[in-house]
Each structure stands twice: as C-alpha cells, then as structure tokens.
Amino acid sequence: MRNWSRLRSLSGREMVFLAHCLAVVAVVRLGLTFSSYNWLRSMVTRLDARNTASLGDLRRVAWGVAAAARFVPGASCLTQALAGQYLLARRGSASNIRIGVERDTGKQLKAHAWLVSGNHIVLGGSMSGFAPLVDHGQ
C-alpha cells in the first residue's frame, strides 16, 4: 500500500521518467540475458557523452534506475549500472562502469558493479572492501 501512495504522489514528469527508466532497465536486463555485456556496452558508448552531469541529473538517474530495478526480476548491479550509463549518455553526460571483487572472501568470488560519474558514485553504493578490476568509460 505504501508504494502505491508514493507512486500517486509523483508528478506527471516524474512518472514519465520512471516509466522510461523501467523500460531501459528491462531492456538492459533482457540484453544481458540474450546477448553480451560487451555488445550492450558498445551500444551505449556509441552515444556522444563527454559532458559532466549535474548533481541533480545524477540523483535523478540514481533514483529512477533504483526504483525501476525493484520491478525487474534479476536487475543486478551490472544491469543497473548499464541502464544508468545509457540514461546519462542520452543526455550527453559521461560516466564509467567500475567492476570490482570483494576482498578476503575466501573461496567465493563476489563481484560488484558501480556507475561512477566524475567523483560521484551514482549507483552501487560504497566501494570499500572491494578491489577494482575494470573501469569501462565512455
């Protein structure tokens, strides 16, 4: 019930943006299922994204992707990072997808992905306890 009241409290513009985020997250999730990460990333990097995003844009994308991901089964951190990178790139804003592994996990390998723009972590939370492996920029 609480989620419905939140949804009803959104403005028309916020609803449209959330619907757009939901579509992007779903398409990226399907793309990762039926294609490859490198192919999807190449689709995103074709967009000319060289500008620095405003903090407001970063917060909006973080909110939209995180909210939409709750409705898409299996929307992993990588799915969210790719979706966020696409949304920022469509506005001409550059970002990186950073992939790392958790330190000191014993025999289990635990990986995580973040979306980073400038000095800001947009999606993925804290990087503490992780060793970075790759940094895929625009």
C-alpha positions as CSV (number, residue, x, y, z in Angstrom):
1,M,0.0,0.0,0.0
2,R,2.8,2.4,0.9
3,N,4.4,2.0,-2.6
4,W,1.1,2.9,-4.3
5,S,0.8,6.1,-2.2
6,R,4.3,7.0,-3.2
7,L,3.6,6.4,-6.8
8,R,0.5,8.5,-6.7
9,S,2.5,11.4,-5.1
10,L,4.8,11.6,-8.1
11,S,4.3,14.4,-10.6
12,G,3.5,13.6,-14.2
13,R,7.0,14.3,-15.3
14,E,8.4,12.0,-12.6
15,M,6.0,9.2,-13.7
16,V,7.1,9.5,-17.3
17,F,10.8,9.4,-16.2
18,L,10.2,6.4,-14.0
19,A,8.4,4.6,-16.9
20,H,11.3,5.4,-19.1
21,C,13.8,4.0,-16.5
22,L,11.7,0.9,-16.2
23,A,11.8,0.3,-19.9
24,V,15.6,0.9,-20.0
25,V,16.3,-1.4,-17.1
26,A,14.1,-4.2,-18.6
27,V,15.7,-3.9,-22.0
28,V,19.2,-4.0,-20.5
29,R,18.2,-7.0,-18.3
30,L,17.0,-8.8,-21.4
31,G,20.1,-7.8,-23.3
32,L,22.4,-9.2,-20.7
33,T,20.3,-12.4,-20.7
34,F,20.3,-12.9,-24.5
35,S,23.4,-11.0,-25.6
36,S,26.7,-10.0,-24.1
37,Y,27.9,-7.2,-21.8
38,N,30.4,-6.0,-24.4
39,W,27.7,-5.7,-27.1
40,L,25.4,-3.7,-24.8
41,R,28.3,-1.5,-23.7
42,S,29.2,-0.8,-27.3
43,M,25.6,0.4,-27.9
44,V,25.9,2.8,-25.0
45,T,29.4,4.1,-26.0
46,R,28.2,5.0,-29.5
47,L,26.4,7.9,-27.9
48,D,28.5,11.0,-27.7
49,A,28.8,11.6,-24.0
50,R,31.5,14.0,-23.0
51,N,29.9,16.4,-20.6
52,T,29.9,16.4,-16.8
53,A,26.5,15.6,-15.4
54,S,24.9,17.9,-12.8
55,L,24.4,16.5,-9.3
56,G,20.7,16.8,-9.9
57,D,20.9,14.7,-13.0
58,L,23.0,12.1,-11.2
59,R,20.5,11.9,-8.3
60,R,17.5,11.7,-10.7
61,V,19.1,8.8,-12.7
62,A,20.1,7.0,-9.4
63,W,16.5,7.3,-8.1
64,G,14.9,6.3,-11.4
65,V,17.1,3.2,-12.0
66,A,17.0,2.0,-8.4
67,A,13.2,2.4,-8.3
68,A,12.7,0.7,-11.7
69,A,15.0,-2.2,-10.8
70,R,12.7,-3.2,-8.0
71,F,10.1,-4.2,-10.6
72,V,12.5,-6.0,-12.9
73,P,13.4,-9.6,-11.8
74,G,17.2,-10.2,-11.7
75,A,18.1,-6.5,-12.2
76,S,21.6,-6.9,-10.9
77,C,24.1,-4.2,-10.1
78,L,25.5,-4.6,-13.6
79,T,22.1,-4.2,-15.1
80,Q,21.5,-1.0,-13.1
81,A,24.9,0.4,-13.9
82,L,24.4,-0.2,-17.7
83,A,20.9,1.3,-17.6
84,G,22.2,4.4,-15.7
85,Q,25.1,4.8,-18.1
86,Y,22.7,4.7,-21.0
87,L,20.4,7.3,-19.4
88,L,23.3,9.6,-18.7
89,A,24.8,9.2,-22.1
90,R,21.5,10.0,-23.8
91,R,21.8,13.4,-22.1
92,G,25.4,13.7,-23.2
93,S,26.9,13.0,-19.8
94,A,30.0,10.8,-19.4
95,S,30.2,8.0,-16.8
96,N,32.2,4.9,-16.1
97,I,31.2,1.4,-15.1
98,R,33.6,0.1,-12.5
99,I,33.7,-3.6,-11.7
100,G,35.4,-5.0,-8.7
101,V,35.7,-8.0,-6.5
102,E,35.3,-8.2,-2.7
103,R,38.5,-8.7,-0.8
104,D,39.1,-11.5,1.6
105,T,36.0,-13.6,0.7
106,G,37.9,-17.0,0.9
107,K,37.0,-19.3,-1.9
108,Q,33.9,-17.4,-3.1
109,L,34.3,-14.7,-5.7
110,K,31.9,-11.8,-5.1
111,A,31.8,-9.2,-7.8
112,H,30.0,-5.9,-7.9
113,A,29.4,-3.1,-10.4
114,W,29.1,0.7,-9.9
115,L,28.2,3.6,-12.0
116,V,30.6,6.5,-11.5
117,S,30.4,9.9,-12.9
118,G,33.3,12.3,-12.1
119,N,34.0,11.8,-8.4
120,H,30.4,10.6,-7.6
121,I,29.2,7.1,-7.2
122,V,25.8,7.2,-8.9
123,L,24.7,3.6,-8.4
124,G,26.2,0.6,-6.5
125,G,26.9,2.0,-3.0
126,S,30.2,2.1,-1.3
127,M,33.4,0.7,-2.8
128,S,35.1,-0.1,0.5
129,G,36.1,-3.7,0.8
130,F,36.3,-4.2,-3.0
131,A,39.4,-4.3,-5.3
132,P,38.7,-2.7,-8.6
133,L,39.2,-4.8,-11.7
134,V,38.0,-2.8,-14.7
135,D,36.9,0.7,-15.3
136,H,34.8,1.0,-18.5
137,G,34.4,4.6,-19.5
138,Q,32.5,6.2,-22.4
